[in-house]
Amino acid sequence: MQDGDLYEIYAVKYGEVADRAMSENMIGGDPHDMSGQLDFYVWAVVGRSRTFIVDTGFNHETAAERNRKLQRLPKEGLALVGVDAGAVRDVIVTHMHYDHAGTLSDFPNARFHLQAQEMEYATGPCMCHEVIKAPYHVEDVCTMVRKLYAGELTFHDGDAQLAPGISVHHIGGHAKGLMSVRVETRRGPVVLASDAAHFYANLEQRRPFPIVYNVADLLAGFDRLEALAGAPDRVVPGHDPRVLHRYPAASDELKGIAARLDAEPA
C-alpha cells in the first residue's frame, strides 16, 4: 500500500437520541441498566487527491417528525473538519434509512454510490409493510431516484473497489442492501460498519439491533466486519457514543463532535 492510498477518517456527530434504554438496542433486550443513547454520524474519508463522504444524515424537518435532536446539519459538521459539501465528488450511501440518506441535495456535485439491492428494496413490495418501511423517508427515496435519472448514481452489486485504499462490502442483515466501507489508514484497514453494528455491544455480545431484514445475515456480518478489518478494534460501529471517547478528537475545539478514526483508539 502506497502512502498516497492511505486516508484520514473523521467521524462527525450531527445528532442524537438521549432518552433511550440499552434494551432497545438489542434483540432480546439487555440485562444491563445503562443508557442506550444513540448518536448520529456521518463520516469523511479524506485522501491526498480524493475525498469520500459516507452517508448524509437527516435534516431539521425529519428530526422534528421523528423526535430526534439535530445538533447541526451534516454539511455543517463536515465543514468543521474542513470538508465543503459542495465540492464533494463521491458520496457512499450505506443504505437508505432516513438517518443515512437525507440531505442528498446538499452534495450537488457528487456521484452517489449505492447497492442495487437497496434501491430495489426501498422501492419494491417490501415497502407495503409499515414495520419495514418505517426507517425509510419517502422524500429521500424519491430524491435518490431523481439522482438515478440525472445520471448521478452508481450502483454496486456486492463488494467493489472504489479507489486504491477504499472499498465497499455488501453486508446485509439490517437492510437488504446495507454495505460497510473498508478504508486503508496509517494504522491498517478500518471498517466503517454503519448499521451492520450500531454499538460495540452488538458486536461484542453478538446480539443484533432489532431493526433487521435478515437476522442470520446480520449475525454473519459481525464475523465479516472483523475479517475485513483484521482486528476487532478496527471496526467502528455506526451509532455508539463511545466512538467519540475511544478516538482522539479532530481538534481540541471539536471534542464531542468529531474524532479521528485513523488514529489509534484509547
C-alpha positions as CSV (number, residue, x, y, z in Angstrom):
1,M,0.0,0.0,0.0
2,Q,1.4,3.4,-1.1
3,D,1.3,6.4,1.3
4,G,-0.9,8.1,-1.3
5,D,-3.5,5.3,-0.9
6,L,-3.9,6.0,2.9
7,Y,-6.7,8.1,4.2
8,E,-7.7,10.1,7.2
9,I,-11.2,9.3,8.6
10,Y,-13.4,11.7,10.6
11,A,-16.5,10.6,12.4
12,V,-18.7,13.7,12.7
13,K,-21.6,13.7,15.1
14,Y,-24.7,15.7,13.9
15,G,-27.4,14.5,16.3
16,E,-28.6,12.1,19.0
17,V,-31.4,10.3,20.8
18,A,-30.6,10.6,24.5
19,D,-33.6,9.1,26.3
20,R,-33.2,5.5,25.2
21,A,-32.6,2.3,27.2
22,M,-29.9,-0.1,26.1
23,S,-32.5,-2.8,26.0
24,E,-34.0,-1.1,22.9
25,N,-30.8,-1.6,21.0
26,M,-30.6,-5.4,21.1
27,I,-32.9,-8.3,20.1
28,G,-34.0,-9.9,23.4
29,G,-33.2,-6.8,25.4
30,D,-30.2,-6.2,27.6
31,P,-29.7,-7.1,31.2
32,H,-27.5,-4.1,32.0
33,D,-29.1,-1.0,33.5
34,M,-27.4,1.6,31.3
35,S,-28.0,4.4,28.8
36,G,-28.5,3.3,25.3
37,Q,-28.0,6.8,23.8
38,L,-27.8,6.6,20.1
39,D,-25.5,9.1,18.3
40,F,-25.9,10.0,14.6
41,Y,-22.8,10.3,12.5
42,V,-21.6,11.0,9.0
43,W,-18.0,10.1,8.0
44,A,-15.4,11.9,5.9
45,V,-12.7,9.8,4.3
46,V,-10.0,12.2,3.2
47,G,-7.1,11.3,0.9
48,R,-4.4,13.3,-0.8
49,S,-6.4,13.6,-4.0
50,R,-9.9,12.4,-3.3
51,T,-12.5,12.7,-0.5
52,F,-15.4,10.3,0.1
53,I,-18.3,11.1,2.3
54,V,-20.1,8.2,3.9
55,D,-23.8,8.8,4.5
56,T,-25.7,12.1,4.5
57,G,-27.7,12.1,7.7
58,F,-31.1,13.9,8.1
59,N,-32.4,17.5,8.1
60,H,-34.4,19.7,10.5
61,E,-37.8,18.5,9.2
62,T,-37.0,14.9,9.6
63,A,-35.6,15.5,13.1
64,A,-38.9,17.1,14.1
65,E,-41.0,14.4,12.5
66,R,-39.1,11.6,14.3
67,N,-38.3,13.4,17.6
68,R,-34.6,13.4,17.1
69,K,-32.1,16.0,18.3
70,L,-30.3,17.6,15.4
71,Q,-27.3,19.5,16.7
72,R,-26.0,20.6,13.3
73,L,-26.8,19.7,9.6
74,P,-24.4,17.1,8.3
75,K,-22.9,19.6,5.9
76,E,-22.2,22.0,8.8
77,G,-20.5,19.2,10.7
78,L,-18.3,18.3,7.7
79,A,-17.3,22.0,7.3
80,L,-15.9,21.8,10.9
81,V,-13.4,19.2,9.7
82,G,-12.6,21.2,6.5
83,V,-14.9,19.4,4.0
84,D,-17.0,21.6,1.7
85,A,-20.2,19.6,0.8
86,G,-20.5,21.5,-2.4
87,A,-17.0,20.3,-3.5
88,V,-17.5,16.6,-2.7
89,R,-17.3,14.3,-5.7
90,D,-18.2,11.0,-4.1
91,V,-20.8,10.0,-1.5
92,I,-21.3,6.5,-0.3
93,V,-24.8,5.8,0.9
94,T,-24.5,2.6,3.0
95,H,-28.3,2.2,3.0
96,M,-31.4,4.4,2.6
97,H,-32.7,4.7,6.1
98,Y,-33.7,8.2,7.0
99,D,-30.6,8.9,9.1
100,H,-28.2,7.8,6.4
101,A,-29.8,9.1,3.1
102,G,-31.2,12.5,3.9
103,T,-29.7,15.9,2.8
104,L,-28.6,14.3,-0.5
105,S,-29.2,17.7,-2.2
106,D,-26.6,19.3,0.0
107,F,-24.0,17.5,-2.2
108,P,-24.8,18.9,-5.6
109,N,-21.6,17.9,-7.4
110,A,-21.3,14.4,-6.0
111,R,-21.7,11.0,-7.6
112,F,-23.6,8.7,-5.2
113,H,-22.7,5.0,-4.6
114,L,-25.4,2.6,-3.5
115,Q,-26.1,-1.1,-3.6
116,A,-28.6,-2.1,-6.3
117,Q,-30.3,-4.3,-3.9
118,E,-31.0,-1.4,-1.6
119,M,-32.8,0.6,-4.3
120,E,-34.8,-2.5,-5.2
121,Y,-35.7,-3.0,-1.6
122,A,-36.6,0.7,-0.9
123,T,-38.9,0.9,-3.9
124,G,-40.3,-2.6,-4.0
125,P,-43.1,-4.6,-2.4
126,C,-41.5,-4.9,1.0
127,M,-42.4,-1.2,1.5
128,C,-46.1,-2.3,1.6
129,H,-45.4,-3.3,5.2
130,E,-45.5,-0.5,7.7
131,V,-42.9,-2.0,10.0
132,I,-40.4,-2.4,7.2
133,K,-40.8,1.0,5.6
134,A,-40.8,2.8,8.9
135,P,-37.0,3.6,8.8
136,Y,-37.3,5.0,5.3
137,H,-38.3,8.5,4.4
138,V,-40.2,8.7,1.1
139,E,-38.7,12.1,0.1
140,D,-35.2,10.7,0.4
141,V,-36.0,7.7,-1.7
142,C,-37.6,9.9,-4.4
143,T,-34.5,12.2,-4.3
144,M,-32.3,9.1,-4.9
145,V,-34.5,8.1,-7.8
146,R,-34.0,11.6,-9.3
147,K,-30.3,11.2,-8.8
148,L,-30.5,8.0,-10.9
149,Y,-32.4,9.7,-13.7
150,A,-29.9,12.6,-13.6
151,G,-27.0,10.2,-14.1
152,E,-25.5,10.9,-10.7
153,L,-25.9,7.4,-9.2
154,T,-23.6,4.4,-9.5
155,F,-25.0,1.0,-8.4
156,H,-22.8,-1.7,-6.9
157,D,-23.6,-5.4,-6.8
158,G,-21.9,-6.7,-3.8
159,D,-18.3,-5.8,-3.0
160,A,-16.5,-3.1,-5.0
161,Q,-13.2,-1.2,-5.0
162,L,-14.0,2.5,-5.5
163,A,-10.3,3.7,-5.5
164,P,-7.0,2.4,-4.2
165,G,-7.4,2.0,-0.4
166,I,-11.2,2.3,-0.3
167,S,-13.8,-0.4,-0.9
168,V,-17.5,-1.2,-0.1
169,H,-18.7,-4.5,1.1
170,H,-22.3,-5.8,1.0
171,I,-23.2,-7.0,4.5
172,G,-27.0,-7.0,4.5
173,G,-28.9,-8.0,7.6
174,H,-30.1,-4.7,8.9
175,A,-31.3,-3.6,5.5
176,K,-31.3,-5.7,2.3
177,G,-28.7,-3.6,0.6
178,L,-26.6,-2.4,3.6
179,M,-22.9,-2.1,2.9
180,S,-19.9,-1.2,5.1
181,V,-16.8,0.7,4.0
182,R,-13.2,-0.5,4.3
183,V,-10.5,2.2,4.4
184,E,-6.7,1.9,4.4
185,T,-5.2,4.1,7.0
186,R,-1.9,4.6,8.8
187,R,-3.0,2.0,11.4
188,G,-4.2,-0.5,9.0
189,P,-7.6,-1.1,7.5
190,V,-10.5,0.5,9.3
191,V,-14.0,-0.7,8.7
192,L,-16.9,1.8,9.0
193,A,-19.7,-0.7,9.9
194,S,-22.5,1.8,9.5
195,D,-25.6,-0.1,10.7
196,A,-24.1,-3.6,10.3
197,A,-23.3,-2.9,14.0
198,H,-24.9,0.0,15.8
199,F,-22.9,-0.4,19.0
200,Y,-19.8,-2.0,20.2
201,A,-22.1,-4.2,22.4
202,N,-23.9,-5.6,19.4
203,L,-20.5,-6.9,18.1
204,E,-19.1,-8.0,21.5
205,Q,-22.3,-9.8,22.5
206,R,-23.2,-11.0,19.0
207,R,-26.7,-9.6,19.6
208,P,-28.3,-7.7,16.7
209,F,-30.1,-4.4,16.7
210,P,-33.8,-5.0,16.5
211,I,-34.4,-3.3,13.1
212,V,-33.4,-6.1,10.8
213,Y,-34.2,-7.5,7.4
214,N,-32.4,-10.9,8.0
215,V,-31.1,-11.9,11.4
216,A,-28.8,-14.7,10.0
217,D,-27.2,-12.3,7.6
218,L,-26.7,-9.7,10.3
219,L,-25.0,-12.2,12.6
220,A,-22.8,-13.4,9.8
221,G,-22.0,-9.8,9.1
222,F,-20.3,-9.4,12.5
223,D,-17.7,-12.0,11.6
224,R,-17.3,-10.4,8.2
225,L,-16.7,-7.0,9.6
226,E,-13.9,-8.3,11.9
227,A,-12.3,-10.3,9.0
228,L,-12.3,-7.2,6.7
229,A,-10.7,-5.1,9.5
230,G,-8.2,-7.7,10.5
231,A,-8.8,-6.8,14.2
232,P,-11.9,-6.1,16.3
233,D,-10.6,-2.7,17.4
234,R,-10.5,-1.5,13.8
235,V,-14.3,-1.9,13.4
236,V,-16.2,1.3,14.0
237,P,-19.9,0.9,14.8
238,G,-22.4,3.3,13.3
239,H,-24.2,4.9,16.3
240,D,-22.1,4.3,19.5
241,P,-21.4,7.4,21.6
242,R,-18.2,5.7,22.8
243,V,-16.6,6.3,19.4
244,L,-16.0,9.9,20.4
245,H,-14.4,8.8,23.6
246,R,-12.3,6.0,22.2
247,Y,-10.7,8.1,19.4
248,P,-8.9,11.4,19.7
249,A,-10.8,14.5,18.8
250,A,-10.2,16.1,15.4
251,S,-9.1,19.1,17.4
252,D,-9.5,20.5,20.9
253,E,-12.4,22.6,19.7
254,L,-14.2,19.5,18.3
255,K,-14.2,17.3,21.4
256,G,-17.5,15.5,21.5
257,I,-18.2,16.4,17.8
258,A,-15.6,14.9,15.6
259,A,-13.0,12.2,16.1
260,R,-10.1,10.8,14.0
261,L,-10.6,7.2,13.3
262,D,-7.3,6.7,11.5
263,A,-5.6,7.3,14.9
264,E,-5.2,4.5,17.5
265,P,-8.1,4.2,19.9
266,A,-7.5,4.9,23.6
